[in-house]
Amino acid sequence: MKSESHPQPLLQTLPELTAPPAWRRLAFVSDLHLGPEAPVTTAGFLRWLRGEALAADALFILGDLFEAWVGDDLLDAAPPDAHHQVCAALAAYAASGHAVRVMHGNRDFLLQQGFARRCGAPLLPDPCVLVLAGQRILLTHGDALCISDAPYLQWRALCRSADWQARFLAQPLQARIEQAATMRAQSRAAQSRMDTWSDADPAEAARWLQAANSTWMIHGHTHRPREHWDHGQLRQVLSDWDLDAPAGGAAHRAQALWLHAGGTTLAAERRPAA
């Protein structure tokens, strides 16, 4: 049975980020799911950050940078692991003069200001509007657009509440790690049934665009990269990254969306990142 759709409330005025004039090349990625569980993908992202990503004036990570994030105190844990490597690489990237902005995803919604300070990567509100070259581009992770998945939206509202997060973060680090592993296993089981994996709702996306006074949206989450055109509105869905999947398979991919600003014009292109 199909779940009942529940449109999500939006703020009266969406937060806006106006791009500085120096931002002429912007790279967008999402759903990298980095961590010890994905060593090949993590290594690929670190290579990309030291290589092609250096051509970007600003890097936007629209959610699920990590497979899981159980609290910023993870960075104080020993021994260091893939989380520490990624954060150190982002800090070096930002220190070299490249702007980095990170949005929460459904896997790493517990990223907080400790992470942002360590990485030189301010957190973006979800959703928000990027003003670039005269365009208003609506940015979101994308999970709140999946309005047919009522159970997930109920869980999302719960885990984003201050009370739930305070209770979760009050637990010992190891207990949180174990709980996150259980939740990841449940999520992977749901994603393996692609016919039941909810997609972004086009009408809901159109409603968000109207509320944002925008005709252009960029989001991730669904792992279904493509361009959706509808009545003059463009919705670009970012690719997930999974270099740990068998080479040659449909799941084996890593891709970035690039925006090139020239005066009052914008050009978009997708590029393989690894």
C-alpha positions, 0 to 999 in steps of 0.5 A, a space after each residue: 500500500 502506498 503511504 500517504 503523502 505529507 508535505 513538509 512545512 517551510 520557513 516563511 523566509 528561507 536562509 540565503 547565501 550570496 556567493 562572493 564575486 570570487 566564486 566563479 567555479 563551484 563543485 557540488 557533491 553529496 551522498 559520499 557515505 565515507 568512513 571505515 566501511 568504504 575505504 576505496 570511496 574514502 580514498 577516492 574522495 581524498 584524491 579528488 580533494 587533492 586534485 581536480 577539486 582544487 579547481 573549485 572556488 567553493 565546494 558544497 557537500 549536500 549531505 551524507 558526507 559520512 556513512 554515519 556520524 555519532 557526535 563531534 567527539 568522534 574526532 577525539 577518539 583514538 586511534 584515528 580512522 577514516 573520519 579523522 582523515 576526511 576532516 583533516 583533508 577538508 581542513 587542509 583544503 579550506 586552509 588553502 583558500 577554497 571555501 567549503 560548505 556542508 549540509 546535514 544528510 540523513 546519515 550525518 545529521 549530528 554534525 555540529 559546530 565542533 566538526 565545522 571548526 575543525 574542518 573550516 567548513 561552516 554548516 548550511 541550513 537545509 533548505 537554503 538558497 544560493 544566490 549566484 550570478 543572478 540566479 536563485 538556486 535552492 539547495 537541499 539534501 533531498 530527504 524531506 522531499 520524499 513525502 510518500 515515506 511517512 515512517 521516515 519523515 516521522 523518524 526524521 522529525 524525531 531525530 532532528 529534535 533537540 531533546 532526542 539529540 541531547 539524549 543520544 549524545 549523552 550516551 557513551 561513544 561506543 554505545 552510540 557507535 553500536 546503535 548507528 551500526 544497527 540503524 545502518 543495517 536497517 537502512 541498507 536492507 530498505 535500500 536493497 528493495 529499490 521498488 520500495 525506496 521513496 523518491 523525491 516528490 515532483 509536486 513537493 519540489 515544485 512547491 519548495 521552488 515556488 516558496 523560494 522564488 526559484 526555478 532551480 534546485 540541486 539535491 541528493 539523497 535519492 541516488 538517482 542522478 539526473 536532470 528533471 525539467 518541468 514547466 521551466 523548473 530544473 531539479 538536478 539530482 546529485 550522484 552518490 559515490 560508491 567506488 567500493 561497489 564492483 567496477 563496471 556495475 551501475 552502483 560503481 560511480 563518483 561524480 561532481 556537479 560543477 557550476 561555472 559563473 561568467 558574468 550573469 550566466 551559469 553553465 552546469 556540467 557533470 564530471 566523473 570524480 574518480 
